[in-house]
Amino acid sequence: MFEIKSIFVRLSLFILLLTLPNALFANFDFNANCLRAYQNIFELKLNTAKALIANEKKVNPNNSIIPLLENYIDYFHLLTTESKTDFDQLKDNKSKRLDQIEGDDKNSPYYLYAQAEINLQWALIRGRYGEYFAAAREIKKANGLLQENSKKFPGFHLNSKGLGVINAFLGNLPDGMLKSTLATFGIKGNLQTGMNMLDNLAENLPKSTYEPFYEEVVFYYAFVLNDIAHSPNAYQKTMKYTARMADSSLLKAYLQAAVCAKTGHNAEAIQILQNRPSGNYYSPFPYLDLLLGKALLNKLDLSATSYFNKFLQQNKGVNYIKDTNLHLAWAALLKGDTGAYSAFVNKIKNSGYLFQEKDKQALSEANGPKPDLTLLKARLLFDGGYDTKGIAVLSEKKPEDFSAGRDRTEYYYRLGRLYDDIGKDDMALTNYQLAINSGKQLKYYFAANAALQMGKVYEKQKNIPKAKESFNTAIQMKNHEYESSIETQAKAGLNRIK
């Protein structure tokens, strides 16, 4: 009787293991120790994760989950430090990790999945440093591996995570070197398909045995909503899905603060960043000080400068240096210190790099005329979601107070954005049209983006002919700032209203 009971218990345990995502498939052992390391990675406690992985290497050196976890650590280290030096040193790890995995159990759902993840992570990092051909090749590889894995293991839900990111990324990629390179490989994506895949995972993963991978899905989904799709639902969905993440997660604080800052929930962004988890357990993340500085400056709080300076002191990376100096220049203007403004403009021109779009735009603005103080205040207040204050600032002026061309176009554009934000569609549309009329021949983005925003207003009103006309107007304008991004969003608008 005891022997029969023992056999039944062992059989039940075996069946249970087969139903879990971390089943012991040969040397792909996503065991409790690896799971703890994975969870620490997604709280940005990378040193703790490294210690757990080192222990796993001693106990189970042939576990092919180890190279995947090590790649996650490199990925988040590079995201948080922005270090080009570390990127150049660490990228050689990719091939060694893939070699270890490729020699393992081909019957595990993690076999192709782990290879795809490593390729996709390096592709996303390479894109930040202009290595577009290598990134395109890795995206193609990751896509093929995940497609094959979906056929072999249709019940392995993690396939949808990478495929969702790839679809969204490729489906809304601005024209440029990366898009043209991917086109040569014949890879296409669909933004809505990718978003649906990620939304489905975020909604249903907590109810499944794949629940431990929830934070990673939310990390990618928030990135897609906020940075790729520019979704009107970015704030609501990011806050909804990150609510389940532990308050001890620095990644949670980053995701929430980033979406709050970008969607006009400025006070909430400040609160999150000022109360974010801290301590030696967490990896350095200087960008969060820059984000806090920007949020404070959006409410015209000049204490922002201390956070900009802290970022510049602690930052070991190559990105956002010009962008930070631009914000310091603006703070100097708000103080009335034109000498300091000029000094920061010189720093923009002579320091930092041009990998990121923000830094390219900072250099463009440094090479342009000094911003009008009223328009600068309105710009910052709009970015922070302080629409009533922004309108009040602009209401003290008339269009004739601004020189024809750049400043007058920006005046109309800023009013349009502010009225749009508070739901006064007629006032918004009137000012958007004035911005288009005033600036359609200029190199500045105001007129083209006004046309894009007009399209969105008409789309919301279900006035399809006018929406189509406005999106096409945005596409037809050429040789201006953010041309590729604005055109991509306008084309996405046309696809939505088909």
C-alpha positions in Angstrom: 0.0 0.0 0.0 2.8 2.4 0.9 4.6 1.6 -2.4 1.5 2.3 -4.4 1.0 5.6 -2.6 4.6 6.6 -3.2 4.3 5.9 -6.9 1.1 8.0 -7.0 2.9 10.9 -5.3 5.9 10.8 -7.7 3.6 10.6 -10.7 1.5 13.5 -9.5 4.7 15.6 -8.9 5.9 14.7 -12.4 2.6 15.8 -14.0 2.7 19.0 -12.0 6.2 19.8 -13.2 5.2 19.3 -16.8 2.5 21.9 -16.5 4.8 24.6 -15.1 6.7 27.1 -17.3 9.9 26.3 -15.3 9.7 22.6 -15.9 13.0 20.7 -15.7 13.6 20.3 -19.4 17.1 18.7 -19.4 19.6 21.6 -18.8 17.0 24.4 -19.1 16.2 24.5 -15.4 14.3 27.6 -14.4 14.5 26.5 -10.8 13.7 28.5 -7.6 17.2 30.0 -7.5 17.1 31.2 -11.1 13.6 32.5 -10.5 14.9 34.6 -7.6 17.7 35.9 -9.8 15.2 36.8 -12.5 12.9 38.6 -10.1 15.9 40.6 -8.7 16.8 41.6 -12.3 13.4 43.1 -12.8 13.6 45.1 -9.6 17.0 46.4 -10.9 18.9 44.6 -8.0 21.5 43.4 -10.5 24.3 42.7 -7.9 21.9 40.4 -5.9 21.0 38.7 -9.2 24.7 38.2 -10.0 25.3 36.5 -6.7 22.4 34.1 -7.2 23.6 33.3 -10.7 27.2 32.7 -9.4 25.7 30.2 -6.9 23.7 28.5 -9.6 26.9 28.1 -11.7 28.5 26.2 -8.8 25.6 23.9 -8.2 24.4 23.5 -11.8 27.1 24.7 -14.2 25.4 23.3 -17.3 22.1 25.0 -16.7 21.4 26.9 -20.0 19.1 29.3 -18.2 22.3 30.9 -16.8 23.4 32.5 -20.1 19.9 33.9 -20.6 19.9 35.4 -17.1 23.4 36.9 -17.6 22.2 38.5 -20.8 19.3 40.1 -18.9 21.8 41.6 -16.5 23.9 43.0 -19.4 20.8 44.4 -21.0 19.5 46.3 -17.9 23.0 47.4 -17.0 23.4 49.0 -20.4 19.9 50.5 -20.2 20.5 52.1 -16.8 24.1 53.3 -17.3 23.9 54.3 -21.1 27.6 53.4 -21.1 29.0 53.0 -24.7 32.3 51.7 -23.2 30.5 48.9 -21.4 28.4 48.2 -24.5 31.5 47.7 -26.6 33.0 45.4 -24.0 29.9 43.4 -23.2 28.5 42.7 -26.7 31.1 40.0 -27.3 29.2 37.9 -24.6 26.4 37.3 -27.0 28.0 34.7 -29.2 29.4 32.7 -26.2 26.0 32.5 -24.6 24.3 31.4 -27.8 27.0 28.7 -28.2 26.2 27.3 -24.8 22.5 27.3 -25.5 22.7 25.8 -29.0 24.4 22.7 -27.6 21.6 22.0 -25.3 18.2 20.2 -25.4 16.4 21.0 -28.6 13.2 19.5 -27.2 12.8 22.2 -24.6 10.6 25.3 -25.3 13.4 27.4 -23.8 15.9 26.2 -26.5 14.7 28.5 -29.3 13.1 31.0 -26.9 16.4 31.8 -25.0 18.2 32.3 -28.3 15.5 34.6 -29.5 15.5 36.7 -26.3 19.3 37.2 -26.4 19.2 38.3 -30.1 16.2 40.6 -29.4 17.9 42.2 -26.3 21.1 43.0 -28.2 19.1 44.3 -31.2 17.3 46.8 -28.9 20.5 47.9 -27.4 22.4 48.2 -30.7 19.7 50.5 -32.1 20.6 53.0 -29.4 24.2 53.3 -30.8 23.5 53.3 -34.5 24.5 49.6 -35.2 21.4 49.2 -37.4 22.6 46.4 -39.7 23.5 44.1 -36.8 20.3 45.1 -35.0 18.2 44.3 -38.1 19.9 40.9 -38.5 19.2 40.1 -34.8 15.6 41.1 -35.1 15.2 38.8 -38.1 16.9 36.0 -36.2 14.7 36.5 -33.1 11.5 36.7 -35.2 12.3 33.4 -37.0 13.2 31.6 -33.8 10.0 32.7 -32.0 7.9 31.8 -35.0 9.4 28.3 -35.1 9.0 27.9 -31.3 5.3 28.9 -31.6 4.7 26.1 -34.0 6.6 23.5 -31.9 5.2 24.7 -28.5 1.9 26.5 -29.1 1.1 26.4 -25.4 4.4 28.2 -24.4 2.9 31.7 -23.9 6.2 33.5 -23.6 6.6 33.3 -27.3 4.0 36.1 -27.6 6.1 38.5 -25.6 9.0 38.7 -28.1 6.7 38.5 -31.1 4.5 41.3 -29.6 7.5 43.6 -29.2 8.8 42.8 -32.7 5.4 43.4 -34.3 4.9 46.7 -32.5 8.4 47.8 -33.1 8.4 47.0 -36.8 4.8 48.2 -37.3 5.6 51.7 -36.3 9.2 52.2 -37.2 10.1 55.7 -38.6 11.8 55.8 -41.9 15.5 55.5 -41.6 18.5 53.2 -41.7 17.0 50.6 -39.5 13.7 50.4 -41.3 15.4 50.2 -44.7 17.8 47.5 -43.5 14.9 45.5 -42.1 13.0 45.9 -45.4 15.9 44.2 -47.2 15.4 41.2 -45.0 11.7 41.2 -45.8 10.6 41.6 -42.2 7.4 43.5 -41.5 5.3 44.0 -38.4 1.9 45.3 -37.4 1.6 47.7 -34.5 -1.9 46.7 -33.5 -1.1 43.0 -33.6 1.9 43.5 -31.4 -0.1 45.6 -28.9 -2.9 43.0 -28.8 -0.4 40.2 -28.1 1.2 42.2 -25.2 -2.2 43.3 -23.8 -3.5 39.8 -23.8 -0.4 38.6 -21.9 -0.5 41.4 -19.4 -4.2 40.6 -18.7 -3.9 36.9 -18.5 -0.4 36.0 -17.3 -1.3 36.5 -13.6 -4.0 33.8 -13.9 -1.5 31.3 -15.3 1.6 29.3 -14.3 3.6 31.9 -16.3 2.9 34.6 -13.6 6.6 35.0 -12.7 7.2 36.5 -16.1 4.6 39.2 -15.6 7.0 42.1 -14.8 8.9 41.5 -18.0 5.8 41.6 -20.1 4.7 44.9 -18.4 8.1 46.4 -19.0 7.9 45.8 -22.7 4.2 46.7 -23.0 4.8 50.0 -21.3 7.7 50.7 -23.7 5.5 50.0 -26.6 2.5 52.0 -25.3 4.6 55.0 -24.4 7.5 55.2 -26.9 6.4 53.3 -30.0 2.6 53.7 -30.2 2.3 57.0 -28.4 -1.0 55.5 -27.3 -3.7 57.7 -25.7 -4.1 54.8 -23.3 -0.5 54.7 -22.2 -1.0 56.3 -18.8 -4.1 54.3 -17.9 -2.7 50.9 -19.0 0.8 51.4 -17.6 -0.5 52.4 -14.2 -3.0 49.5 -14.2 -0.5 46.8 -15.1 2.4 48.1 -13.0 0.1 48.3 -9.9 0.8 44.5 -9.3 4.5 45.0 -9.3 6.3 45.2 -5.9 6.9 48.7 -4.5 10.5 47.6 -3.9 11.0 47.5 -7.7 13.0 50.4 -9.0 11.8 49.4 -12.5 8.2 49.9 -11.4 9.1 53.5 -10.3 10.8 54.1 -13.6 7.9 52.8 -15.8 5.3 54.8 -13.8 7.4 58.0 -13.6 8.2 57.9 -17.3 4.6 57.5 -18.5 3.4 60.1 -16.0 6.0 62.6 -17.2 5.1 62.0 -20.8 1.3 62.2 -20.4 1.0 65.4 -18.4 0.7 63.7 -14.9 3.6 65.8 -13.7 2.9 66.0 -10.0 2.5 62.2 -9.9 5.8 61.8 -11.7 7.5 64.0 -9.1 6.0 62.1 -6.2 7.0 58.7 -7.6 10.6 59.8 -8.3 11.1 61.5 -5.0 9.8 58.4 -3.2 11.5 55.8 -5.4 13.2 52.9 -3.7 16.9 53.5 -3.0 19.9 51.8 -1.4 23.0 49.8 -2.3 20.9 46.9 -3.6 19.8 48.9 -6.6 21.9 49.5 -9.7 22.8 53.1 -10.4 20.2 54.8 -12.6 21.2 58.4 -13.2 18.5 59.0 -15.8 15.9 59.1 -13.0 17.5 62.3 -11.7 17.3 63.8 -15.2 13.6 62.8 -15.4 12.9 64.4 -12.0 14.7 67.6 -13.0 12.6 67.8 -16.2 9.4 67.2 -14.2 10.3 70.0 -11.8 11.2 72.4 -14.6 7.8 71.7 -16.2 6.2 73.4 -13.2 8.8 76.2 -13.5 10.5 75.0 -10.3 14.2 76.1 -10.6 15.3 73.5 -8.0 15.4 71.3 -11.1 18.9 72.4 -11.7 20.3 70.4 -8.8 19.0 67.2 -10.4 20.3 68.1 -13.8 23.8 68.7 -12.2 23.5 65.4 -10.3 22.8 63.6 -13.5 25.8 65.1 -15.2 28.0 64.2 -12.2 26.9 60.6 -11.9 26.2 59.8 -15.5 28.9 57.5 -17.1 27.1 57.1 -20.4 27.0 59.0 -23.7 23.4 59.9 -24.0 21.3 62.9 -22.8 24.3 65.1 -22.1 23.3 67.7 -24.7 19.6 67.4 -23.6 20.5 68.0 -20.0 22.5 71.1 -20.9 19.6 72.4 -23.0 17.3 72.2 -19.9 20.0 73.9 -17.8 20.0 76.6 -20.5 16.3 77.0 -20.2 16.5 77.2 -16.4 19.1 80.0 -16.8 16.7 81.9 -19.1 13.8 81.5 -16.6 16.2 83.0 -14.0 17.0 85.9 -16.3 20.6 84.9 -16.6 21.4 85.3 -20.3 25.2 84.8 -19.6 24.6 81.4 -18.1 22.2 80.6 -21.0 25.0 81.3 -23.5 27.5 79.2 -21.6 25.1 76.2 -21.6 24.4 76.6 -25.3 28.2 76.4 -25.9 28.2 73.2 -23.8 25.5 71.7 -26.0 27.5 72.4 -29.1 30.8 71.1 -27.6 30.0 68.2 -25.3 28.0 65.0 -25.5 27.0 62.8 -28.4 24.3 62.4 -31.1 23.1 58.8 -30.7 19.7 59.8 -29.2 17.0 61.9 -30.8 16.8 64.1 -27.7 20.4 65.1 -28.1 20.1 65.7 -31.8 17.1 68.0 -31.1 19.1 69.8 -28.3 21.9 70.6 -30.7 19.3 71.8 -33.3 17.8 74.2 -30.7 21.2 75.4 -29.6 22.0 76.3 -33.2 18.8 78.2 -33.5 17.6 81.5 -32.0 17.2 82.0 -28.3 13.6 80.9 -27.3 11.1 83.5 -26.4 10.5 83.4 -22.7 6.7 83.4 -22.9 6.7 80.5 -25.4 9.3 78.6 -23.3 7.0 78.9 -20.2 4.0 77.7 -22.2 6.0 74.8 -23.7 7.1 73.6 -20.2 3.7 74.0 -18.6 2.1 72.1 -21.4 4.7 69.2 -21.0 3.7 69.1 -17.4 0.0 69.1 -18.0 -0.5 72.5 -16.4 -2.8 73.6 -19.3 -4.7 76.4 -17.5 -1.5 78.0 -16.4 -0.1 77.7 -19.9 -3.1 79.3 -21.5 -2.9 82.1 -18.9 0.7 82.8 -19.9 -0.1 83.0 -23.6 -3.2 85.0 -23.0 -1.0 87.9 -21.9 0.2 88.2 -25.4 -1.2 88.7 -28.9 0.0 87.0 -32.1 1.4 90.4 -33.3 3.7 90.4 -30.2 5.7 87.6 -31.9 7.8 88.0 -35.0 6.4 86.3 -38.1 7.8 82.9 -38.8 9.1 80.7 -36.0 7.8 82.5 -32.9 4.3 83.3 -34.2 3.9 79.7 -35.6 5.0 78.3 -32.2 2.5 80.7 -30.4 -0.4 79.2 -32.5 0.9 75.7 -32.0 1.2 76.0 -28.3 -2.3 77.4 -27.9 -3.6 74.6 -30.1 -1.9 71.9 -27.9 -3.1 73.5 -24.7 -6.8 73.9 -25.9 -6.6 70.3 -27.3 -5.5 69.0 -23.9 -8.5 70.5 -22.1 -11.0 69.3 -24.7 -11.7 72.6 -26.4 -11.6 71.2 -29.9 -12.8 74.2 -31.8 -10.2 76.5 -30.3 -7.6 73.8 -30.8 -8.4 73.3 -34.5 -8.5 77.0 -35.1 -5.0 77.5 -33.7 -3.6 74.3 -35.4 -4.8 75.7 -38.7 -3.1 79.1 -38.0 0.1 77.2 -37.1 0.0 75.3 -40.4 -0.7 78.5 -42.4 2.1 80.3 -40.6 4.8 77.6 -40.6 4.3 75.1 -43.4 7.4 76.4 -45.2 9.6 76.4 -42.1 12.1 73.8 -40.9 10.5 73.7 -37.5 8.1 70.9 -36.5 5.2 73.1 -35.3 3.1 73.1 -38.5 3.5 69.4 -39.3 2.7 68.3 -35.8 -0.2 70.7 -35.8 -1.6 68.8 -38.8 -1.0 65.5 -37.1 -2.8 66.6 -34.0 -5.7 68.0 -36.1 -6.0 64.6 -37.6 -6.3 63.1 -34.1 -9.0 65.6 -33.1 -11.0 64.9 -36.2 -10.5 61.1 -35.7 -11.8 61.5 -32.2 -14.8 63.3 -33.6 -15.3 60.6 -36.2 -14.9 63.1 -39.0 -13.1 60.7 -41.2 -12.7 62.9 -44.3 -11.2 65.8 -42.3 -9.0 63.4 -40.3 -7.7 61.8 -43.5 -7.0 65.3 -45.0 -5.1 66.4 -41.9 -3.0 63.3 -41.7 -2.1 63.6 -45.3 -1.2 67.3 -44.8 1.3 66.2 -42.1 2.8 63.6 -44.4 3.1 66.0 -47.3 5.2 68.5 -45.3 8.9 67.8 -45.7 12.4 68.9 -44.5 11.4 69.7 -40.9 12.3 68.6 -37.4 11.0 65.1 -36.4 9.8 64.5 -40.0 10.2 60.8 -39.8 8.4 60.4 -36.5 5.5 62.7 -37.4 5.1 61.0 -40.8 5.1 57.6 -39.1 2.4 58.7 -36.7 0.3 60.2 -39.5 0.5 57.0 -41.5 -0.6 55.1 -38.4 -3.5 57.5 -38.1 -4.5 56.8 -41.7 -4.3 53.0 -41.0 -6.6 53.4 -38.0 -9.4 55.2 -40.0 -9.4 52.9 -43.1 
